Amino acid sequence: MAKDVIETIRERASIREYKSQEIPEETLHKILEAAHLAPSAGNIQPWEFFVIKNQAKIEELAKVAYGQEWMAEAPVVVVVCTNPELSAAKYGQRGEELYALQDASAAIENMLLAAEGYDLGSCWVGAFDEEKVKEVLDLSAKLIPLAFVTIGYSQGDKEEVRPQKELDEVITIIN
Ligand SMILES: Cc1cc2nc3c(=O)[nH]c(=O)nc-3n(C[C@H](O)[C@H](O)[C@H](O)COP(=O)(O)O)c2cc1C
């Protein structure tokens, strides 16, 4: 039974240490489905997900993520890509430069929350050499790899609660 959405949002945190335990296929499928259910401008759904389970490939991805070796412990890494041409066809420059990225980001967040909902840890990894990722995965030139999402059962305790800005600092209410 998955957790309530508010509890899930509160409990999600980046996890960078994983057990080697495999993720059940059905759970992984549900996490990917959650990503695919994200909102997108004009419902274009410009995302593509590359689900990497091969250990050697995951190690290659960790290398092109500027040596974030911890990634290699994750049993699954999902490389989230977007196809800006699809958004550009309907929305021009705004679609290409903004919506295609926003849409895929919404999918990424859904994935993180779904993972937490199934008691799995995850981390959004954005620091990598884009060109090298394209080479490692032999990606179509149309695709931009936006993020790696590492997923696996968390090893050990959650890291300390991260410092949050005060809510008042980031809210402006206009009555
Ligand atoms: C766009 C983006 C890029 C990120 N890139 C990395 C990364 O390359 N490596 C990493 O360990 N964490 C990365 N993170 C995770 C953040 O460090 C993390 O979300 C932040 O410190 C807040 O912690 P929390 O996720 O536990 O709330 C990234 C997060 C986002 C949203």
The ligand as an SDF file (V2000), in Angstrom:
LIG
                    3D

 31 33  0  0  0  0  0  0  0  0999 V2000
   18.5150   19.8460  -10.9940 C   0  0  0  0  0  0  0  0  0  0  0  0
   19.1360   19.0260   -9.8820 C   0  0  0  0  0  0  0  0  0  0  0  0
   20.3990   18.5130  -10.0660 C   0  0  0  0  0  0  0  0  0  0  0  0
   20.9820   17.7320   -9.0550 C   0  0  0  0  0  0  0  0  0  0  0  0
   22.1950   17.1600   -9.2850 N   0  0  0  0  0  0  0  0  0  0  0  0
   22.7440   16.3740   -8.3330 C   0  0  0  0  0  0  0  0  0  0  0  0
   23.9650   15.6960   -8.5890 C   0  0  0  0  0  0  0  0  0  0  0  0
   24.5460   15.7900   -9.6670 O   0  0  0  0  0  0  0  0  0  0  0  0
   24.4720   14.9230   -7.6100 N   0  0  0  0  0  0  0  0  0  0  0  0
   23.8360   14.7580   -6.4060 C   0  0  0  0  0  0  0  0  0  0  0  0
   24.3610   14.0060   -5.5650 O   0  0  0  0  0  0  0  0  0  0  0  0
   22.6600   15.3730   -6.1330 N   0  0  0  0  0  0  0  0  0  0  0  0
   22.1040   16.1700   -7.0640 C   0  0  0  0  0  0  0  0  0  0  0  0
   20.8870   16.7630   -6.8380 N   0  0  0  0  0  0  0  0  0  0  0  0
   20.2010   16.5360   -5.5520 C   0  0  0  0  0  0  0  0  0  0  0  0
   20.2840   17.7770   -4.6570 C   0  0  0  0  0  0  0  0  0  0  0  0
   21.5890   17.9060   -4.1570 O   0  0  0  0  0  0  0  0  0  0  0  0
   19.2650   17.6480   -3.5220 C   0  0  0  0  0  0  0  0  0  0  0  0
   17.9580   17.5300   -4.0610 O   0  0  0  0  0  0  0  0  0  0  0  0
   19.2950   18.8430   -2.5690 C   0  0  0  0  0  0  0  0  0  0  0  0
   20.5210   18.9030   -1.8840 O   0  0  0  0  0  0  0  0  0  0  0  0
   18.1740   18.7960   -1.5380 C   0  0  0  0  0  0  0  0  0  0  0  0
   18.2300   17.6020   -0.8090 O   0  0  0  0  0  0  0  0  0  0  0  0
   17.0170   16.5670   -0.7970 P   0  0  0  0  0  0  0  0  0  0  0  0
   16.8430   16.0350   -2.1930 O   0  0  0  0  0  0  0  0  0  0  0  0
   17.4530   15.4950    0.1640 O   0  0  0  0  0  0  0  0  0  0  0  0
   15.8090   17.3170   -0.3810 O   0  0  0  0  0  0  0  0  0  0  0  0
   20.2880   17.5130   -7.8320 C   0  0  0  0  0  0  0  0  0  0  0  0
   19.0040   18.0270   -7.6720 C   0  0  0  0  0  0  0  0  0  0  0  0
   18.4170   18.7550   -8.6940 C   0  0  0  0  0  0  0  0  0  0  0  0
   16.9960   19.2470   -8.5100 C   0  0  0  0  0  0  0  0  0  0  0  0
  1  2  1  0
  2  3  1  0
  2 30  2  0
  3  4  2  0
  4  5  1  0
  4 28  1  0
  5  6  2  0
  6  7  1  0
  6 13  1  0
  7  8  2  0
  7  9  1  0
  9 10  1  0
 10 11  2  0
 10 12  1  0
 12 13  2  0
 13 14  1  0
 14 15  1  0
 14 28  1  0
 15 16  1  0
 16 17  1  0
 16 18  1  0
 18 19  1  0
 18 20  1  0
 20 21  1  0
 20 22  1  0
 22 23  1  0
 23 24  1  0
 24 25  2  0
 24 26  1  0
 24 27  1  0
 28 29  2  0
 29 30  1  0
 30 31  1  0
M  END
$$$$
